[in-house]
Structures are given as structure tokens and as C-alpha cells.
């Protein structure tokens, strides 16, 4: 599939704040119209897996089960602008077994914790071609362009929770360092920190009673503090025949007694319509898409992936936010749901629930084709 990528609006804020001169009308860092705006106090940097001996073994090798590896440890202020990885492993579903974590400014709890494939928008531990503005995957090349600012330091780490060694792990961490006491460094202190959290639930069908509070919905993310929710990639494996959509998105902001934002159906939240057009095709756009359809049969079983990024329209919160979606109409479906949510917020953030063991993260290989209640 092909798509035209547009540049990330969230980077506009970081670019405008770091610029010494007013940004152009477009106000998008990296947009063609802003490229002539010269920026002071920042320097392009990179940490990668290149062979330090000058040879061609440009990868981490033989990362044994249970081992961790630090991809980058950065001191001072800056912004990670691009992550790229590619992995060689003989282990099936290694993309669900390897965990990616990141910490900002010396925090003790990670702000990113997700299976590495899911962080890059891949569901079910399997590679798949897809593209959006902040995330893009060309089979085994995984890319992330979400800006990740920090003031005092950053640390990125992977852990092999599989049962086999990782043969090779290639990576780039591209970032900008900010000169101490520069306008750029001072601006970074006021910016939200990037967060990503993975969840998975084998949902259970309820009695289909009217749902007004969303308490039994599938949880996409929940946190306290001040920030912007900027989107999610969701994966659904239909465990029975029949349409698993119609679930309304419900977002509760700052402790409102009822959901603040309520949608009209799962495919509508993901900016599609009419059952994703009866599964006729996959599509990828910069901010939304249906990047994987289950199979060639119109029964909605199989594995499905979809995404919605609130880049031009972030969901702001001052105290707290809870993002959920019904699993089927009024939660009347039982299927395999998983998702990675992305947001920016002030620190400290709410501690993530413990990540499930690798064995409990693996996708379901077989399912019964039975009608749901």
C-alpha cells in the first residue's frame, strides 16, 4: 500500500518553542516553509548500533533470553526525533516478546513500556506494511517520528522476554541536543513528556444493557496530570463470526461525572464508516487508517488493525483522562483486543499496571467460529 506522509504537527510546538525567531505561517518544524528558519542552541545527534571497530557488524547480537540492552543513555536536554529498528529473530512472535522502555529526566518509572512491535503499531507479534504520519513500518523496518523531549536526560532500553536469543538488533536513535541555558533548553522544561502504554484484554460479552458510564468498556489509557492524548493503534482478533464494531468511544476528561466525549461507533472513531466499507480494502492515511483486515471472508473473524492519531486535534486534559471504547454494541462482544496509546503529559505520571508475562501476551492462534451473544 502507498500513502503520502505529512509532517508531524506535534513537532511544530517543539520547533516553534526552540526557534529564536518567530516561525513561519505554517509553524510546522520540518515543513518545507519552515526549513529556512534558522535555529540556535540545538545540534543534531545520533546513537546507533554501528560497529565500533569500524567493521560491518552494525548490530547488537546474541541478546539472550532475559537479557536487557541499553539503546541510548543521553545526558542533558534534547528531543528524540526518530527511532528506527530492525530485528532478526527465529522466534515466532518475537515482536510481542521484546519489550521497549524509556525514561525521561531520571524518573524511576518508565514513560514508555510496550512490546516493541506494538509500540510501532504492529499487532499480534507479526510484521505488516503500513504508514502514518508518526509511525510507519515497511515489513521489518520500524520507524517512529513522535518527538520525545527531555530536560536532564533520557534512557531507552529493550528486554528480551522471549525463549530464544535475538540474532541481531539494529537501531538508530536520532535526537537534537540543546545547549545548556539556551532558549531551546529552557523551552524543553515546559513541554510535556511522551508516553506510550500497551494494553490487552480478552473481552467478555455483557448482557447488552444500555451503557452510559463506560465502566465496562475496553481501556485504551488512563492517567492523571496535565497533557494531551494524541492517539492509539488498536488491534482486534474476532473470536466469533459477526461484526465487532459499533462500540462507542468514551473519553472522560478531568473527572467529569459522565464521559466528556462520546462517539457513534468504533469504525467512526477510527475515522472510517459503514463497517470499514465491508472489509473491501485496507487503507492508510496520515492520521487514521484501517491497516490490516482479517481475511478474505466477510465474517469479521481474523486479525484487524486500525489507528487514529489526534495530531491536529489533540485531546487536552488538566487533571486526568480516561480513554475507553465499547467492545461491540454496548459491550456485547467477546474478542481479543489490544492497543498502544500515545500521549504527552507533565511528570510524574501515573504508574503503569504491571506488564503481562510474555506467554500471556501472545496472540491466539485458533478460535471457534461461533456466534456471540
Secondary structure, DSSP 8 states (H G I E B T S, - for coil): --------THHHHHHHHH-SS---TT--TTSGGGTTS---SEEEEEEE---TTSSS--SEEEE-TT-EEEEEEEESEEEEEEEEEEEE-SSTTHHHHEEEEEEETT-SS-SEEEEHHHHTT--TT----EE-SSEEEETTEEEE---EEESSEEEEEEEE-SSS-EEEEEEEEEEEEE-TTSHHHHHHTTS-EEEEEEEEEE---------SS-TTSEEEEEEESSEEEEEEEEEEEESSSS------EEEEETT-SS-SEE-S-HHHHTT--HHHHHT---EE-SSEEEEE---SSTT--EEEEEEEE-SSS-EEESSEEEEEE-SSGGG----EEEEEEEEEE-SS---------HHHHS--S--------
